[in-house]
Amino acid sequence: MWTRSPHVAEVLGVSQEQLEHILGRLPATEGGKPAAPKEALKKVLRQSKRPFSARIFRELAERVSLQAEERAFAKLRCTLRAWFGAGETR
């Protein structure tokens, strides 16, 4: 969920600047993602006063492109296609 998409901040109820500020104060991986993603999400949601719920993930899935240009996401997409087939119908 921690992509560079502007939809992430919008869905979480904060501005892009607020999101960057909050995440910038937390420990991060070498790739710049939060080291503790769930805790980072909870911290952002506290700021926006939005409750933690499955709806957030649904909104992100609906709005954030599956064509993300991130290596980890591309690897996941390839793995899922290998497992389930790309565009195959049953």
N, C-alpha and C positions, 0 to 999 in steps of 0.2 A: 504493500500500500504506500510505501514511502518513495514515490516517484517524483519526478520534477513537474508533473502535471499541475496546472493551476487549479484543477478541480479538487485536488486534495484539500487545500486550505478552505475552499468554498464549502465543501461537504462537511468539514469539521467545524465550520462556523467562525473562522478567524480569517484575517487578511493574510496575504502571502508574506508580508513583512513580519506579522506576529508569529506565524508558523516558523519562519526562518530564525527569529529571535529565540523562541522556545527551544527549538531543536539545536540551535547553536550553543546552548548552555548545557546540553546533555552529552554524556560520553557517546562517541560515534565509532563505527567501524572504519577501516581504511577507505572504503567506498563512500564514506560520508553519511551512511544510514545510521539511525539510532542503534546503539549497541543493545538496548533493551526496548524493542519496538512497542510492546504492550504498555509498558510504563510511560513511554513517550506519548502514546495515543491518549492515555488517561490524563496526562499532564495538559495536553492541548485541549481536551474536552473540558477539563476543569476551568480553563481560561475562558472557553466559550460558553460555559454553563450548559453544555449539551450532554445528555445522558449517554453512557456507553451502551450500545445496543447493536443487534444484528443489522438493523436498518442502515447504519453507517456503511457497512461492508456492501450491502446491496446497492446503495447509492453510488459508491465508488466503482463497483463492477459495471454499473450502467453508464457511468460518465467518463471513466478513465480508459483511454484507448488500449486495446490489446496489442498494439503495434509499438509498444515502448522500446526505446533504443538502448535498453540496458542489458548488459551481457547476462546477468543472472536470470532475467526474465526471458530472454531469448533461449537460454538453456532449458528453463522450465517448459516453455512452449514446445520446444523440440521433443523433450521427454514425453510430454502429454500426447503429442501427435504420434510418437512411436508406440505408445501404449494403446491409444484409442483409435488411431487412424486419423488422417486429415480429410475431413469432408465426407467420410464414408457414412452411409445411412444403412440402417438395419431394418 
